[in-house]
Amino acid sequence: MKPRPLIDTLDILAVRKQLYSKWLGRGVRVSELEHRMASWVGVRNAVAFGSGTTALTVALLNIGARHVRVPVMDCPALYIAVSAAGCTASSDGEDVISVYPEYPKREALIEDYARHLPREHYIGLRRRFGVFSFGALKDVTGGIGGCLVSDSPFSVWDWRELSPLSDINAALILSQLDRYQGHTRLREVAEGKLWKSPS
């Protein structure tokens, strides 16, 4: 039995509206999502990608990290991003990544919100980068997707083209953001309390 995302009628209507627009690639809905995520944590810059792993990779490349202490958790995406950015994960590396909410007070250059999305305006981005994931089993999902936010400008090189997000995915994410009230209220995947297995 596998969990499935919380999709409701409003989500279906949002995606259907986007399909009727005949625009399936990266466009105004992705731009709208980027503005929304910047506002979500009170920063000026946001770029959406096809995955949170890509967003984390770009953050690591921007800070130029070489040896990274990765939080102990069952999340292969962290290790994939570290490897893709040309870093090594080691026990004596820098505390570069702070995983919310497991380590909210750890000093780090990247705050990773991939596991649980904070409520809108609930936190301010205290450090240099914030990373979000909108994968299939996230608090807010687009099936795929991620976002990198920062108050400072950053370079994305060609990662936006290598890992693009479509307006269809963005339409679904935006629909879910509109009603998101926090992890414990809407979704507890790990505990299996709110999700049902596919029929």
N, C-alpha and C positions, 0 to 999 in steps of 0.2 A: 504494500500500500504506500503510495507516494502522495505527498501533499500537493495541492494545486493552488494557484494564486486566487486572491479574492477579487473576482471580476464581477461587476454589476452592470445593470442596464445602462447607466450613464457612461461607463467605459466603452461599452459596445457602440453606443450612439456616437461617441467622440471619434472612434476609429472609423465608423461608417461614414461620418461627415468628411473625414480626411480622405477616404477612398473616393468619395464623390467629387472631391476637388481635383482629382486626376493627378495630384502631385504626390509621388511616392518617395522621393529622395530627400536630401537635406534642404530645408527651406525655412519658411517663416515660423513653423511650429518649433523647430529646433532652436531658432533664435529666441523665441518666446520662453522656452524652457531654460535657456542660458540666463536670461534676465531674471527669471523667477528664482533660480537657484542662487544667483548672486544676492538677490534681495533676502532669500531665506536665512542667510547667515550674516547679512549686512556687509558685503564686500562689493568691489567695483567690477571684478573680472570673473567670467565663467566661460568654460568651453565644454561642450558635450561631446562624448565619444561613444563608440559602440559598446564599451564595457567599462566597469569600474577598474578593472585590472589595467587597462590602457591609461586611465586617468592617473592611477598610482605610479605607473611607469614614467609618465611625463613629469609628474611631480619630482620623482627621484632624479630624473635627468636634469631638471632645472636646478636642484640644490647641489648637484655634483657629488652625491654621496658615493663612497667606495666600499666601506664596510658597515653593514647595517645590522643592528640587533633586532631580530624579528620577534614580536610577541609570541609566546607559546600558545598556539591554538591550531585547530584543525581547519586551516584555510589555505589551500594550495595556491590561490590567486596571489597571496602575499609573496610567496616564493617565486612565482612566475614573473611578477613585476620586478622583483629584485634582480632576477637573472636577466630579464629583457633590458633593464637599465644598465647592465654591465657591473652590477654590484655583487658583493658576496655577503651572505648571511652568516654571522658568527656570534658567539656568546660574548665576545669582547668588543663588538662593533658599537657604533654610535646609536643612541636612542633617537632615531630619526622619525619613527612612525608611532603615533599614539592611537590606539584603537578605541573608539567610543562605543559603548560606555565602559568597557572593561578597564581602561587606564586613562580616565579623563584628566588626571592631574599630572601626568608624566610630561616633563618638558620635552618637546619634540618639534620638528619643523613641519611635519605632516600630520594632520588629524584625519583619521580614516573613519568615515561614518558608514562604511559598507554593511556592517552587521545590523545596525539599527539607525534609522533616520530620526534625528531630533525634530521636535515640532518647530514650525515656522517661528522665527524670532525668539526661540527659546534659549538659544545660545549665541554668543558672538564668536566669530572665528578668532581664536586667541593667538594662533600661530601663523606660519606663512602660507600653508596650503591646506585646503579641505578637499577630501575625496569622497564622492558618493557613488553608489552602485544601484542600478535599477534592474538587476537580473530577475529571472523568473521567480525566484523564491525570496524576494526582498520585501521590506515593509511597503514600499511603493514600487510597482513594477511596470516595465515597458516590454517585458520579455527579454530584452537586452538593454544595455545602456549604462552610462556612467557620466560623471561630471567632475571637473576640476575647478575649484574656486580659489581666489586669492585677492587680497586687497592691492597687491602689487602686480604689474604686468608680468607675463611669463611667455616663454616661447613654446609653441606646440610643434615646430618643425613640420614634418609631413604626417604626423600621427593622426590628424583629423581625417586625412584621406585614407590612411591604412586601416583605421577603425572607425568608420562613419556611423552616425545615428541617423535614422530616417524620420521624416515627419510623422509617419504612422506610429512609430515607437514613442515619439515625443508627445503625440496626441493622447496616447494611453497614459503616459506618465503624468501629464498635466491634469488629466481627468482625476487621477488618483490623488495627486497633490491637493486638489481642491477640497477633498473631504478628509484628508489625513489629520488625525488628532493624536497621534502617538502610538508607539509600538504596542504597549500593553492594552490599549483600547481596541485596536484594530486587528492585531495579528500576533500570534505566539506560535510560530512554526515549530520551533524546537520541542515545545511541550505538546503539540498536536491538539490544542484545545479549540482553536477556531477554524482550522482547515479540515476539509473532508478529503478522503481519497477519491480519485477519479472513478466514475461509475462505468 
